Amino acid sequence: MIKKFKLFLVFVFIISFYALYSSAQEVNPFGTFTYIKPSTESVISSENEGAGIPTQRYKLNKYFVKGTVIIVGSPSKSFAIVSYYPGGQDYVLQKSHPLGNESHVIIKITSNYIVVRNMSTKETREIPVQNLSPSVNLQTNMSN
């Protein structure tokens, strides 16, 4: 009887551990993106369009901003919805995320445009929102 009880406890422990571990591994769609470094075969460059991380596959002029979400009171959490021509998927990007295959990084997100900076030449460029829908402003409660 005690042997069966111990076996039962071990079984319950294993099931509980698995349930807790698997729920901790769920992906948070609103968290910061984690990028996987591309292999040496798919080095991202102007000559090698289409390889590597989706937001770094093409030249900057192939990407467009569909909209922005500005978090009032916490601008570092604001994000832009970016896609690429023709008919590409949508990507949610925040400040400091890379965009394009020529070392551009998002440095500012506003309701009408995003600003990107080429990290090698320090040149900045505005990319306007190309959507007829207005951007969303969310009020956050900073007292929590």
C-alpha positions as CSV (number, residue, x, y, z in Angstrom):
1,M,0.0,0.0,0.0
2,I,2.8,2.4,0.9
3,K,4.6,1.5,-2.3
4,K,1.5,2.4,-4.4
5,F,1.1,5.7,-2.5
6,K,4.8,6.6,-3.2
7,L,4.3,5.7,-6.8
8,F,1.2,7.9,-6.9
9,L,3.1,10.8,-5.4
10,V,5.9,10.5,-7.9
11,F,3.4,10.4,-10.7
12,V,1.6,13.5,-9.4
13,F,4.9,15.4,-9.0
14,I,5.9,14.6,-12.5
15,I,2.6,15.7,-14.0
16,S,2.6,18.9,-11.9
17,F,6.2,19.7,-12.9
18,Y,5.4,19.2,-16.6
19,A,2.3,21.4,-16.3
20,L,4.2,24.2,-14.7
21,Y,7.1,24.0,-17.0
22,S,5.0,23.9,-20.2
23,S,3.0,26.9,-19.1
24,A,6.2,28.9,-18.4
25,Q,7.4,28.2,-21.9
26,E,4.4,29.9,-23.6
27,V,5.2,32.7,-26.0
28,N,4.2,36.2,-25.0
29,P,3.1,37.9,-28.2
30,F,3.5,41.3,-26.6
31,G,7.0,40.8,-25.3
32,T,10.2,42.0,-26.9
33,F,11.2,40.0,-30.0
34,T,14.1,37.6,-29.8
35,Y,16.0,37.3,-33.0
36,I,17.9,34.2,-34.0
37,K,21.3,35.1,-35.5
38,P,21.4,34.0,-39.2
39,S,23.9,31.4,-40.2
40,T,26.9,32.3,-42.3
41,E,25.2,31.0,-45.4
42,S,22.5,33.6,-45.2
43,V,24.5,36.8,-44.5
44,I,22.3,39.7,-44.9
45,S,23.5,42.2,-47.5
46,S,22.1,44.3,-50.4
47,E,23.2,41.6,-52.8
48,N,21.5,38.8,-50.9
49,E,17.9,40.0,-50.6
50,G,15.4,37.5,-49.2
51,A,17.7,35.7,-46.8
52,G,17.8,36.0,-43.0
53,I,15.6,37.7,-40.5
54,P,12.3,38.9,-42.0
55,T,12.7,42.5,-41.0
56,Q,16.2,42.6,-42.4
57,R,15.7,40.8,-45.7
58,Y,15.2,43.7,-48.0
59,K,16.4,47.3,-48.7
60,L,14.7,49.9,-46.5
61,N,12.6,51.2,-49.4
62,K,10.7,47.9,-49.7
63,Y,9.2,48.3,-46.1
64,F,6.3,50.5,-45.2
65,V,4.6,51.4,-41.9
66,K,0.9,50.3,-41.7
67,G,0.3,52.0,-38.4
68,T,1.7,52.9,-35.0
69,V,0.5,52.4,-31.4
70,I,1.7,55.2,-29.1
71,I,1.7,54.3,-25.4
72,V,1.1,57.7,-23.7
73,G,3.2,58.0,-20.6
74,S,5.5,55.2,-21.7
75,P,6.8,56.0,-25.2
76,S,9.5,53.3,-25.1
77,K,6.7,50.7,-25.2
78,S,5.2,52.2,-28.4
79,F,5.3,50.1,-31.5
80,A,5.0,50.2,-35.2
81,I,3.3,47.7,-37.6
82,V,5.6,47.3,-40.5
83,S,5.2,45.2,-43.7
84,Y,7.1,44.9,-47.0
85,Y,6.2,45.1,-50.7
86,P,4.7,43.1,-52.3
87,G,2.2,41.5,-50.0
88,G,4.5,40.7,-47.1
89,Q,3.6,39.8,-43.6
90,D,3.1,42.3,-40.8
91,Y,5.7,42.7,-38.1
92,V,5.4,44.6,-34.8
93,L,8.6,46.5,-34.1
94,Q,9.7,48.7,-31.2
95,K,12.4,51.3,-30.7
96,S,15.9,49.9,-31.3
97,H,14.7,47.0,-33.5
98,P,16.5,46.6,-36.8
99,L,14.7,47.3,-40.1
100,G,16.2,46.7,-43.6
101,N,19.4,45.0,-44.7
102,E,21.6,48.1,-44.5
103,S,22.1,48.5,-40.7
104,H,19.0,50.7,-40.0
105,V,17.5,50.8,-36.5
106,I,14.3,52.4,-35.4
107,I,15.1,55.3,-33.1
108,K,11.7,57.1,-32.8
109,I,8.0,56.1,-33.3
110,T,5.4,58.8,-33.6
111,S,1.7,58.7,-34.6
112,N,2.5,59.7,-38.2
113,Y,5.9,58.2,-39.0
114,I,8.9,56.3,-37.6
115,V,12.5,57.5,-37.7
116,V,15.3,55.0,-38.6
117,R,19.1,55.6,-38.4
118,N,21.7,53.8,-40.4
119,M,24.2,52.7,-37.7
120,S,27.2,52.9,-40.0
121,T,26.6,56.3,-41.6
122,K,24.4,57.8,-38.9
123,E,22.0,59.0,-41.6
124,T,18.4,59.3,-40.4
125,R,15.3,58.8,-42.5
126,E,11.5,59.2,-41.8
127,I,9.1,56.5,-43.0
128,P,5.5,57.8,-43.0
129,V,2.5,55.8,-41.9
130,Q,0.8,54.6,-45.1
131,N,-2.6,53.7,-43.8
132,L,-5.8,55.7,-43.9
133,S,-6.7,54.5,-40.3
134,P,-5.6,56.8,-37.5
135,S,-2.9,55.5,-35.1
136,V,-4.0,54.4,-31.7
137,N,-3.1,56.2,-28.5
138,L,-3.3,54.2,-25.3
139,Q,-3.4,55.8,-21.9
140,T,-1.5,53.9,-19.2
141,N,-2.0,54.0,-15.5
142,M,1.5,54.9,-14.1
143,S,0.4,54.6,-10.5
144,N,0.7,50.8,-10.4
